[in-house]
Amino acid sequence: MANDVLFADDYLPPRRAEPDAGVPWRVLIVDDDPEVHAVTRLALAKVRFKGRRLEMLSAYSAAQAADTLRDTPDIAIVLLDVVMETDDAGLRLVRTIRDVLANHAVRIILRTGQPGQAPEESVILNYDINDYKAKTELTTQKLFTTVVAALRAYSDIIALETSRRGLQQIIESTDRLFELRSMRQFASGVLTQLTVFLGVPANGILCAQRGAPGAGRSCCNAVHVLAGAGRFSTVVEGPITERAIDPAVSAAIDEAFHARRTVFAPDHTTLYIRGPDAQEVAAWVQTKRPLNEVDRQLVEVFASKIAISFANVCLYERLREANELLEARVTERTRALEDANAKLELLATTDALTEVWNRRHFMELAANEVRRAQRYQRPLAVLLFDLDRFKQVNDTYGHAAGDETLRVVVTRARQALRATDAIGRFGGEEFVVLLPETDLEQARVVAERVRQAIDGGPVDFDAERFPVTASIGVTAWQEGEPSVELALRRADSALYEAKQRGRNRIAVA
């Protein structure tokens, strides 16, 4: 199709190129005539809307256009021909865009060279398009007007959708105030809504000042980040530092906290929000333009409304912190009680000096072992040993040396016993050992091993060295005996025999 057909009866003076101010608007030309693409690109080459140029994309069939729209969701306008690979290819593409791709934001301008093939009234009523133009009437001026009007509508739709998402985020955050990170979700929603409300990119950072009123107002370390957006989206929660935040931004936030009011500047706004008990929040937003009086008044109203929600979040955080403190105290108290019970149980069952079982608990263990031996007809043996000449140690070196001797003897005896054997202190320097699953001959071997271990070397105490030995009586529990008492008597007799035979030896009964 020739130029004089598409733009023949109109002349538009050349527009002076303006500098770009952002991401270009994407316009998709869908037509099977390459010359239509070339003429459209030429006619719209210098168009600027809101300081942004146009980026032209081309598709030469409905199928190619569908793929492009699927891969490029931010296309603002589709300049669509009707007749391409089929007589209704363009109309079918409209259905695909709206119903299959669910893209209701893109503005679709139908351009047809055969109006009779797709009558305007029928198409407007039955298809979700935004404009209908016959190519024969579409001059350069009309194309410019149509595209700018479509861009304005698309921009408003995107702004409304962004605003809806921001409001939804605030609502969701308010509904989840009792979740752990509700403060950050709320802060992020405030940022989104504020930037949409002001019609600026999301280049803001929301901060909260902690501590008492007036404390550290001149120090950025007193200000903590809650959430960030745009170029601040990677800033994590925590104190502001000059490495993470521009000094100028920190200064603007500090100024709002110091003045306790919203601060308006030519290229940014710092929203000040005051909560209960002097809790404060500041939202810094890069506007790149001064706000007019109406915008400023609306910002103040916005801040007063947000303050109510912020107060609720602050109260929730205090409740959560109080609960955490209470839980910590309960946990600490419970642990202290458990430790106290454990210590009481230890004192009730063990000998404080040697940390072996005391006599009462040992007898309880022995009763259990006797019942097990009776039930399963298993052997059970008993050792009773007494330190030789222990009184002489106390008299010569003192009771502290005697105590150390008892501890050394227990350590050495345990090294010669098995994990299943039980050792207890019967009193003074006398100890008893219970040997489960052990007959008399095996018990004699264990007793000899214990005797040698105790006689393993002198005891070192306070620069003194003195020998230590023990005499051991060995016996076995006999079937039919109701308790270990009779076995202990036999072991005591054997111990006396070992003493009489010269000490530091074992005797079997």
KOLMAR-920802 format. One record per residue (C-alpha): x, y, z. Coordinates in pm, 1 decimal. Each point is the difference from the previous one (the first is absolute). Layout:
BEGIN
+----------+----------+----------+
!     east !    north !       up !
+----------+----------+----------+
!        X !        Y !        Z !
...
+----------+----------+----------+
# end
This chain:
BEGIN
+----------+----------+----------+
!     east !    north !       up !
+----------+----------+----------+
!      0.0 !      0.0 !      0.0 !
!    147.3 !    333.9 !   -102.3 !
!     68.0 !    295.3 !    230.8 !
!   -250.0 !    219.5 !   -180.5 !
!   -274.3 !   -248.4 !     84.7 !
!     66.9 !    -13.6 !    372.8 !
!    103.6 !    361.0 !     72.3 !
!    -71.5 !    182.5 !   -326.4 !
!   -236.6 !    277.7 !    106.8 !
!    172.0 !    125.4 !    313.8 !
!    320.7 !    180.5 !     76.9 !
!    131.4 !     17.9 !    357.7 !
!    291.8 !    240.3 !     62.7 !
!    306.6 !   -188.7 !    119.4 !
!     16.3 !    -34.2 !    379.0 !
!    320.3 !     91.1 !    178.5 !
!    156.0 !   -305.3 !    170.0 !
!    -18.8 !     13.5 !    381.2 !
!    237.3 !   -172.2 !    240.7 !
!   -116.0 !   -337.7 !    132.6 !
!   -120.4 !     -6.8 !    362.0 !
!    -58.5 !   -368.4 !     59.1 !
!    -71.0 !   -343.0 !   -143.9 !
!   -154.6 !     32.4 !   -349.3 !
!   -364.0 !    -83.2 !    -71.1 !
!    -20.8 !   -321.2 !   -201.1 !
!   -224.7 !      3.7 !   -306.7 !
!    -63.4 !   -318.3 !   -198.3 !
!    -77.9 !     41.8 !   -370.3 !
!   -189.1 !   -305.0 !   -131.1 !
!    -40.9 !      6.0 !   -379.1 !
!    100.6 !   -226.4 !   -288.8 !
!    108.6 !    298.2 !   -213.1 !
!    366.1 !     94.8 !     72.7 !
!    -56.8 !    350.4 !   -136.8 !
!   -265.1 !     67.6 !    265.0 !
!    262.5 !    -76.8 !    263.1 !
!    250.6 !    236.2 !   -162.0 !
!   -248.7 !    287.5 !    -39.8 !
!   -130.7 !    -40.2 !    358.1 !
!    351.4 !      3.6 !    141.7 !
!     78.6 !    314.9 !   -197.5 !
!   -317.8 !    177.5 !    111.4 !
!     52.5 !    -79.3 !    370.5 !
!    379.2 !     24.7 !     14.6 !
!     11.1 !    323.9 !    199.9 !
!   -309.4 !    -46.2 !    213.4 !
!     56.8 !     50.2 !    372.3 !
!   -257.2 !    -49.5 !    274.9 !
!     86.7 !     89.9 !    359.5 !
!    357.7 !     36.7 !   -115.8 !
!     19.6 !   -361.0 !   -125.0 !
!     55.8 !    -96.3 !   -361.9 !
!   -166.4 !   -285.3 !   -189.7 !
!    161.6 !   -337.8 !    -61.9 !
!   -146.7 !   -159.5 !   -312.7 !
!    -38.9 !   -376.9 !    -17.6 !
!   -112.7 !   -178.0 !   -317.1 !
!   -207.1 !   -312.0 !    -66.5 !
!   -109.4 !   -106.4 !   -348.0 !
!   -266.0 !   -251.4 !    101.1 !
!   -245.5 !    -54.8 !    281.8 !
!    191.7 !   -306.5 !    116.7 !
!    327.1 !    194.9 !     16.5 !
!   -175.2 !    281.1 !    185.7 !
!   -141.8 !   -243.5 !    258.3 !
!    348.8 !   -133.6 !     68.8 !
!    137.4 !    351.4 !     37.0 !
!   -275.4 !    100.8 !    241.3 !
!     51.5 !   -317.4 !    201.6 !
!    373.1 !     67.1 !     33.4 !
!    -32.3 !    379.2 !     45.4 !
!   -281.1 !     74.6 !    246.1 !
!     67.2 !    374.8 !     29.8 !
!   -111.1 !     98.3 !   -352.2 !
!   -214.5 !    311.8 !     23.3 !
!   -165.5 !     13.8 !   -345.3 !
!    -76.7 !   -249.0 !   -277.6 !
!    -55.7 !    157.7 !   -344.1 !
!   -190.0 !   -292.1 !   -152.7 !
!    -98.0 !    -85.4 !   -357.5 !
!   -304.4 !   -222.1 !    -51.0 !
!     78.2 !   -192.3 !   -319.2 !
!    332.2 !   -184.5 !     13.1 !
!     56.7 !   -377.6 !    -27.0 !
!   -381.3 !    -32.9 !     13.2 !
!   -283.3 !    244.8 !    -55.7 !
!    -66.9 !     22.2 !    375.7 !
!    352.2 !    -57.6 !    135.6 !
!      3.4 !    337.2 !    175.2 !
!   -334.4 !    -57.0 !    169.1 !
!    109.3 !   -344.3 !    117.0 !
!    313.7 !    159.1 !    144.9 !
!   -219.6 !    236.8 !    202.8 !
!   -169.6 !   -303.1 !    158.9 !
!    340.3 !   -154.8 !     72.1 !
!    133.0 !    316.7 !    164.8 !
!   -302.3 !     50.2 !    225.9 !
!   -110.7 !   -357.2 !     72.5 !
!    309.1 !   -220.7 !    -32.4 !
!    277.2 !    237.4 !    104.7 !
!   -237.5 !    179.3 !    241.1 !
!    159.9 !    331.8 !    -98.0 !
!   -261.1 !    268.1 !     61.5 !
!    239.2 !    291.4 !     33.7 !
!    143.6 !     20.5 !   -352.1 !
!   -184.5 !    243.1 !   -225.3 !
!   -107.9 !   -158.1 !   -330.2 !
!    -47.6 !    233.5 !   -299.4 !
!   -150.7 !   -177.6 !   -299.5 !
!    126.1 !    129.4 !   -335.6 !
!   -164.6 !   -147.7 !   -307.6 !
!     32.5 !     64.8 !   -368.4 !
!   -324.1 !   -186.7 !    -67.1 !
!   -271.3 !    145.4 !    225.0 !
!   -261.6 !   -218.0 !   -164.5 !
!    181.9 !   -310.4 !    115.5 !
!    -32.6 !    112.6 !    363.9 !
!   -280.9 !    256.9 !     42.4 !
!     79.2 !    254.3 !    272.2 !
!   -325.2 !    -28.7 !    194.8 !
!      9.7 !   -379.3 !     10.1 !
!    365.2 !    -14.5 !     97.5 !
!    -29.9 !    263.4 !    276.1 !
!   -297.7 !   -183.0 !    154.9 !
!    135.0 !   -355.7 !    -24.8 !
!    373.8 !     42.6 !     60.6 !
!    188.1 !    160.3 !    289.6 !
!    188.8 !    258.6 !   -203.7 !
!     65.6 !    361.4 !     91.6 !
!    -13.1 !    174.8 !   -336.8 !
!    -89.4 !    -70.2 !   -363.2 !
!    167.2 !    177.6 !   -290.8 !
!    -20.4 !    -44.0 !   -374.2 !
!    344.4 !     26.0 !   -155.1 !
!   -129.3 !    235.2 !   -267.9 !
!    -98.4 !    259.5 !    264.1 !
!    294.3 !    -48.6 !    236.1 !
!    220.0 !    304.8 !    -57.3 !
!    323.8 !     72.7 !    182.8 !
!   -175.8 !    244.7 !    231.8 !
!   -281.2 !   -244.6 !     73.9 !
!    247.7 !   -280.4 !     62.2 !
!    189.6 !    224.1 !    242.6 !
!   -320.7 !     95.9 !    182.8 !
!   -119.3 !   -360.9 !     14.4 !
!    330.2 !   -132.1 !    134.7 !
!     37.1 !    270.9 !    266.4 !
!   -358.8 !    -51.3 !    117.0 !
!     61.5 !   -374.6 !     23.5 !
!    324.1 !     52.3 !    190.3 !
!   -178.3 !    228.7 !    246.4 !
!   -267.3 !   -264.8 !     58.6 !
!    259.0 !   -275.5 !     34.7 !
!    199.8 !    210.3 !    246.4 !
!   -310.6 !     59.6 !    211.4 !
!    -88.0 !   -371.1 !     -3.0 !
!    348.9 !   -100.0 !    110.7 !
!     -4.1 !    266.5 !    271.3 !
!   -334.6 !   -126.4 !    126.2 !
!    123.1 !   -359.7 !     -0.4 !
!    316.4 !     98.7 !    185.9 !
!   -212.8 !    193.9 !    248.2 !
!   -226.0 !   -301.4 !     44.9 !
!    299.9 !   -221.5 !     73.3 !
!    132.5 !    253.3 !    251.1 !
!   -334.6 !     21.7 !    179.7 !
!    -33.4 !   -377.9 !     -4.3 !
!    343.3 !    -32.2 !    156.4 !
!    -95.8 !    241.8 !    279.4 !
!   -326.4 !   -186.9 !     60.6 !
!    178.7 !   -334.5 !      8.8 !
!    259.9 !    144.1 !    236.6 !
!   -272.3 !    137.8 !    227.8 !
!   -173.3 !   -339.5 !      0.3 !
!    326.2 !   -167.7 !     98.9 !
!    108.6 !    238.2 !    275.4 !
!     46.1 !   -289.9 !    236.4 !
!    254.7 !   -169.1 !   -225.8 !
!    369.5 !     27.1 !     72.0 !
!     89.1 !    235.5 !   -286.4 !
!   -318.8 !    202.6 !    -20.0 !
!    187.7 !    325.5 !     65.2 !
!    219.4 !    -48.1 !   -305.8 !
!   -296.1 !   -103.1 !   -219.3 !
!   -191.7 !    304.5 !    115.8 !
!    297.6 !    227.3 !    -69.2 !
!     44.8 !   -142.6 !   -350.2 !
!   -367.8 !     59.6 !    -74.5 !
!     23.8 !    359.8 !    118.3 !
!    291.7 !     58.1 !   -237.3 !
!   -183.5 !   -147.4 !   -297.1 !
!   -315.9 !    198.2 !     64.0 !
!    188.0 !    324.8 !     59.7 !
!    199.4 !    -19.5 !   -324.5 !
!   -313.5 !    -85.5 !   -200.0 !
!   -191.6 !    277.8 !    173.4 !
!    269.2 !    252.7 !    -99.0 !
!     41.7 !   -147.1 !   -348.7 !
!    374.0 !    -60.1 !     36.0 !
!    222.0 !   -308.6 !    -40.8 !
!     38.1 !   -221.8 !    306.8 !
!    334.4 !    139.8 !    117.4 !
!    -86.7 !     46.4 !    367.5 !
!    121.4 !   -130.7 !    333.4 !
!   -208.3 !    -31.4 !    315.7 !
!    177.8 !     41.0 !    333.8 !
!    -98.1 !    -11.0 !    367.0 !
!    173.2 !    169.1 !    290.1 !
!     30.5 !   -205.9 !    315.6 !
!     69.7 !    114.3 !    354.7 !
!   -117.2 !    292.0 !    213.4 !
!   -110.6 !    329.6 !   -160.3 !
!    295.1 !    228.2 !    -75.0 !
!    261.3 !   -273.3 !     43.4 !
!    254.6 !    -10.8 !   -278.3 !
!   -190.3 !    224.3 !   -237.7 !
!    323.0 !    122.8 !   -157.0 !
!    138.3 !   -349.4 !    -41.4 !
!   -104.1 !   -226.3 !   -284.4 !
!     76.5 !   -307.2 !    210.9 !
!   -319.6 !     78.2 !    197.8 !
!   -211.7 !    -60.1 !   -312.9 !
!    -90.0 !   -352.9 !   -110.1 !
!   -108.0 !   -112.1 !   -347.5 !
!   -336.4 !   -176.1 !    -22.0 !
!    -39.2 !    -43.9 !   -376.1 !
!    137.0 !    131.6 !   -327.4 !
!   -113.3 !     22.1 !   -361.9 !
!    163.6 !     70.0 !   -334.7 !
!    368.7 !     74.5 !     42.1 !
!    -38.6 !    -61.3 !    373.3 !
!   -164.2 !   -343.8 !    -36.2 !
!    322.1 !   -179.0 !    100.6 !
!     43.3 !    197.7 !    322.0 !
!    -59.6 !   -241.6 !    285.7 !
!   -168.1 !     70.3 !    330.4 !
!    223.7 !    157.8 !    260.4 !
!    177.1 !    327.7 !     77.7 !
!     64.6 !    243.7 !   -286.3 !
!    366.2 !     27.9 !    -94.8 !
!    164.2 !    230.9 !   -250.9 !
!    117.2 !   -306.0 !   -192.9 !
!   -359.0 !   -107.3 !    -64.5 !
!   -187.0 !    331.6 !    -23.9 !
!     98.7 !    319.0 !   -180.3 !
!    107.6 !    268.4 !    251.9 !
!   -250.7 !    242.1 !   -153.9 !
!   -283.6 !   -247.1 !     59.2 !
!    112.3 !    -59.0 !    358.6 !
!     13.4 !    376.1 !     55.2 !
!   -352.5 !     44.8 !   -137.1 !
!   -135.7 !   -274.1 !    227.4 !
!    181.8 !    148.6 !    297.5 !
!   -147.2 !    343.2 !    -81.5 !
!   -354.1 !   -139.8 !      4.3 !
!     62.0 !   -168.3 !    335.5 !
!    154.5 !    316.4 !    143.5 !
!   -281.0 !    227.0 !   -124.2 !
!   -268.2 !   -261.0 !     75.8 !
!   -187.0 !     82.7 !   -320.3 !
!    -11.9 !    -92.0 !   -367.0 !
!    273.9 !    175.1 !   -198.7 !
!    -53.3 !     97.1 !   -364.4 !
!    302.1 !     59.7 !   -227.6 !
!     28.4 !     74.1 !   -374.5 !
!     91.9 !   -359.2 !    -90.4 !
!   -120.1 !   -208.1 !    295.4 !
!   -252.3 !    -19.3 !    284.1 !
!     61.4 !   -141.2 !    348.3 !
!   -328.3 !   -107.2 !    155.2 !
!     -6.8 !     16.3 !    381.3 !
!   -232.6 !   -228.9 !    195.6 !
!    -29.3 !     12.8 !    378.3 !
!   -135.9 !   -294.8 !    194.7 !
!    -74.9 !    -68.5 !    367.9 !
!    256.5 !     84.7 !    268.9 !
!    214.1 !    201.0 !   -246.0 !
!     55.2 !   -291.5 !   -239.8 !
!     91.3 !    155.5 !   -337.5 !
!     22.2 !   -104.1 !   -364.2 !
!    139.0 !    191.4 !   -296.1 !
!    -62.8 !    -91.1 !   -365.3 !
!    248.0 !    157.9 !   -243.9 !
!   -124.6 !     11.5 !   -360.4 !
!    186.3 !    131.9 !   -301.8 !
!   -253.1 !    209.6 !   -195.1 !
!    236.0 !    172.3 !   -247.9 !
!   -242.6 !    293.6 !     10.0 !
!   -140.1 !    236.9 !    260.8 !
!   -347.2 !    -90.1 !    124.9 !
!   -275.6 !    254.9 !    -46.4 !
!   -218.0 !    117.8 !    286.2 !
!   -275.6 !   -252.6 !    -67.0 !
!    248.7 !   -286.7 !     -2.0 !
!    149.5 !    120.5 !    326.9 !
!   -336.8 !     17.0 !    170.9 !
!    -87.4 !   -348.6 !   -122.7 !
!    333.9 !   -131.6 !    125.6 !
!    -72.6 !    139.3 !    345.3 !
!   -342.1 !   -166.1 !     -0.2 !
!    162.8 !   -324.4 !   -111.7 !
!    250.1 !     23.2 !    285.7 !
!   -274.7 !     52.4 !    259.8 !
!   -188.2 !   -306.7 !   -122.8 !
!    312.8 !   -213.7 !     -5.1 !
!     82.9 !    109.1 !    355.9 !
!   -303.2 !   -191.7 !    131.3 !
!    113.9 !   -325.0 !   -160.5 !
!    355.9 !     64.5 !    109.8 !
!   -120.6 !     36.5 !    359.2 !
!   -167.1 !   -340.9 !    -23.8 !
!    320.8 !   -155.8 !   -129.9 !
!    202.8 !    160.1 !    280.7 !
!   -242.6 !   -131.2 !    260.7 !
!     20.0 !   -345.2 !   -152.7 !
!    379.4 !      4.3 !      8.1 !
!     -2.5 !     96.3 !    366.2 !
!   -240.4 !   -281.3 !     76.2 !
!    217.5 !   -243.8 !   -192.1 !
!    314.1 !    118.4 !    179.2 !
!   -176.1 !    -29.3 !    336.7 !
!   -111.3 !   -352.7 !    -85.6 !
!    351.4 !    -93.3 !   -106.9 !
!    140.2 !    142.2 !    323.8 !
!   -258.3 !   -188.8 !    204.2 !
!     71.6 !   -322.2 !   -187.6 !
!    371.9 !     48.1 !     55.4 !
!    -51.9 !     52.4 !    370.8 !
!   -225.5 !   -306.5 !     24.7 !
!    256.2 !   -205.8 !   -188.2 !
!    278.2 !    126.2 !    225.4 !
!   -202.9 !    -74.9 !    312.0 !
!    -93.4 !   -345.5 !   -127.2 !
!    363.4 !    -76.0 !    -76.9 !
!    100.1 !    117.3 !    348.2 !
!   -263.3 !   -224.7 !    158.0 !
!    111.1 !   -293.5 !   -213.5 !
!    360.9 !     60.6 !    102.1 !
!   -104.0 !     23.6 !    366.2 !
!   -196.9 !   -325.2 !    -25.6 !
!    295.3 !   -166.5 !   -169.4 !
!    229.4 !    116.3 !    278.2 !
!   -244.5 !   -120.7 !    265.4 !
!    -26.3 !   -336.7 !   -170.7 !
!    378.2 !    -20.5 !    -20.7 !
!     33.8 !     82.8 !    369.6 !
!   -263.1 !   -260.1 !     85.6 !
!    166.9 !   -281.6 !   -194.6 !
!    375.7 !     61.4 !      3.5 !
!    281.2 !     39.7 !    246.5 !
!    101.4 !    365.1 !      3.1 !
!    371.6 !    -71.1 !     41.6 !
!     64.2 !   -278.7 !   -248.8 !
!   -305.6 !     44.3 !   -226.9 !
!    -80.8 !   -373.1 !      5.3 !
!   -341.8 !   -133.2 !    107.7 !
!    -81.2 !     46.6 !    366.5 !
!   -101.9 !   -297.3 !    213.9 !
!   -375.9 !     53.4 !    -28.2 !
!     -5.2 !     31.4 !   -379.3 !
!    243.8 !   -287.8 !    -39.6 !
!   -235.6 !   -227.2 !    193.7 !
!   -287.6 !    107.3 !   -227.6 !
!    208.6 !    -94.0 !   -306.6 !
!     98.0 !   -329.0 !    164.0 !
!   -366.8 !    -85.7 !     69.1 !
!    -82.5 !     59.8 !   -367.9 !
!    291.3 !   -219.1 !   -112.3 !
!   -106.4 !   -279.9 !    234.1 !
!   -350.5 !      4.9 !   -145.8 !
!    142.5 !    -11.1 !   -352.9 !
!    233.0 !   -286.9 !     92.3 !
!   -294.9 !   -191.0 !    148.8 !
!   -222.8 !     55.5 !   -302.7 !
!    255.7 !    -90.4 !   -266.2 !
!    213.2 !   -237.0 !    211.4 !
!    313.2 !    200.6 !    -59.2 !
!    309.3 !      9.1 !    222.4 !
!     78.6 !    294.9 !    226.1 !
!    313.8 !     70.5 !    205.7 !
!    107.5 !    245.6 !    268.8 !
!    338.2 !    153.9 !     91.2 !
!     61.7 !    169.6 !    332.9 !
!    333.9 !    179.7 !     38.2 !
!    158.2 !    203.8 !    274.4 !
!    313.3 !    216.9 !    -14.5 !
!    296.6 !   -131.6 !    196.6 !
!    137.4 !    214.4 !    284.6 !
!   -219.1 !    294.3 !   -100.4 !
!     -4.7 !    136.8 !    356.7 !
!    376.7 !     31.1 !    -18.0 !
!    -35.7 !    218.6 !   -309.3 !
!   -241.9 !    231.6 !    181.2 !
!    214.0 !     15.1 !    311.1 !
!    327.7 !     60.0 !   -188.9 !
!   -104.1 !    226.3 !   -289.0 !
!   -333.5 !    143.3 !    112.7 !
!   -362.7 !    -49.6 !    -97.7 !
!     41.9 !    194.1 !   -324.6 !
!    256.6 !   -259.3 !   -106.9 !
!   -243.8 !   -272.6 !    103.4 !
!   -274.5 !    156.1 !   -214.0 !
!    234.2 !     17.4 !   -298.3 !
!     93.9 !   -364.5 !     55.7 !
!   -365.9 !   -103.6 !    -15.5 !
!    -49.9 !    188.9 !   -326.8 !
!    313.7 !   -156.2 !   -152.5 !
!   -111.0 !   -350.2 !    103.8 !
!   -344.6 !     49.1 !   -158.2 !
!    154.8 !    124.5 !   -324.2 !
!    234.9 !   -299.1 !    -20.5 !
!   -273.8 !   -250.0 !     89.3 !
!   -232.9 !    136.2 !   -267.1 !
!    270.3 !    -45.2 !   -262.5 !
!      5.4 !   -371.4 !     83.7 !
!   -380.0 !    -42.4 !     -4.2 !
!   -250.2 !    -29.9 !   -282.4 !
!   -261.3 !    262.2 !    -89.2 !
!   -275.0 !   -232.5 !    127.3 !
!    161.4 !    -46.1 !    341.8 !
!   -119.5 !    217.4 !    289.6 !
!    229.5 !    132.7 !    272.5 !
!   -112.9 !    161.9 !    323.2 !
!    148.4 !    129.5 !    323.3 !
!   -122.9 !   -186.0 !    304.7 !
!    167.6 !    230.5 !    248.5 !
!    345.1 !    119.9 !     96.2 !
!    255.5 !   -175.0 !   -219.9 !
!   -226.9 !   -294.4 !    -88.4 !
!   -142.2 !    -42.6 !   -350.9 !
!   -228.8 !   -257.6 !   -161.9 !
!    -25.0 !   -108.5 !   -363.9 !
!   -293.3 !   -176.4 !   -168.5 !
!     91.9 !   -220.0 !   -298.2 !
!   -308.3 !    -95.5 !   -213.3 !
!     26.0 !   -304.4 !   -230.1 !
!    312.4 !   -114.5 !    188.1 !
!     61.8 !   -337.8 !    167.6 !
!    238.5 !    -59.2 !    291.1 !
!    306.8 !    -84.0 !   -209.6 !
!    -49.6 !    302.1 !   -223.8 !
!    -46.5 !    213.6 !    310.6 !
!    333.0 !   -120.7 !    137.2 !
!    171.8 !    114.7 !   -322.0 !
!   -168.1 !    342.0 !     18.9 !
!     95.6 !     34.2 !    366.6 !
!    364.0 !    -70.0 !    -75.7 !
!     -9.1 !    258.1 !   -276.8 !
!   -144.1 !    257.3 !    239.1 !
!    260.7 !    -80.7 !    267.8 !
!    283.8 !     48.8 !   -247.6 !
!   -148.4 !    325.2 !   -125.0 !
!    -23.9 !    141.9 !    352.4 !
!    358.2 !   -108.6 !     66.9 !
!    107.1 !    170.8 !   -318.8 !
!    228.7 !    258.7 !    164.0 !
!     29.7 !    244.1 !    287.2 !
!   -242.4 !    283.0 !     61.7 !
!    143.0 !    349.4 !    -55.8 !
!   -134.1 !    266.4 !    233.0 !
!    147.8 !    331.3 !    108.8 !
!    359.9 !   -101.2 !    -81.1 !
!    -50.3 !   -329.6 !    182.1 !
!     -8.2 !   -351.4 !   -149.0 !
!   -138.5 !   -304.0 !    177.7 !
!   -115.4 !   -347.7 !   -110.9 !
!   -359.4 !   -120.3 !     -6.3 !
!   -131.1 !   -358.8 !    -13.2 !
!   -329.1 !   -176.1 !     63.2 !
!   -121.4 !   -337.8 !    124.8 !
!   -296.3 !   -147.4 !   -188.3 !
!   -264.8 !   -253.7 !     91.2 !
!   -168.6 !   -183.7 !   -288.8 !
!   -325.8 !   -195.8 !     -0.7 !
!   -298.8 !    -82.9 !   -221.3 !
!   -372.2 !     36.7 !     55.6 !
!   -156.4 !   -340.2 !     39.1 !
!   -327.4 !   -105.7 !   -153.6 !
!   -283.0 !     14.9 !    248.8 !
!    140.4 !    290.1 !    199.2 !
!   -265.1 !    277.5 !     16.5 !
!    249.7 !    284.3 !      4.6 !
!    367.2 !     85.8 !    -19.9 !
!     35.5 !     19.3 !    379.2 !
!    128.6 !   -355.7 !     45.1 !
!    247.9 !     45.7 !   -281.2 !
!    129.5 !    318.1 !    165.7 !
!     52.4 !   -190.1 !    325.9 !
!    202.1 !   -265.9 !   -177.4 !
!    201.0 !    266.6 !   -181.8 !
!     67.1 !    173.3 !    332.9 !
!    128.2 !   -327.5 !    146.5 !
!    225.4 !    -51.4 !   -301.1 !
!    129.1 !    357.1 !     36.4 !
!     86.7 !    -66.3 !    363.4 !
!    185.0 !   -315.1 !   -108.7 !
!    200.1 !    201.4 !   -256.3 !
!     96.4 !    247.1 !    271.1 !
!    106.1 !   -280.5 !    230.3 !
!    215.1 !   -158.1 !   -270.7 !
!    210.4 !    313.4 !    -37.8 !
!   -209.2 !    257.9 !   -192.6 !
!     28.2 !    106.8 !   -365.2 !
!   -155.3 !   -325.4 !   -115.8 !
!   -336.9 !   -155.9 !    -85.0 !
!   -195.5 !   -275.1 !    175.9 !
!   -296.3 !   -196.1 !   -137.3 !
!   -299.6 !   -116.0 !    200.6 !
+----------+----------+----------+
# end
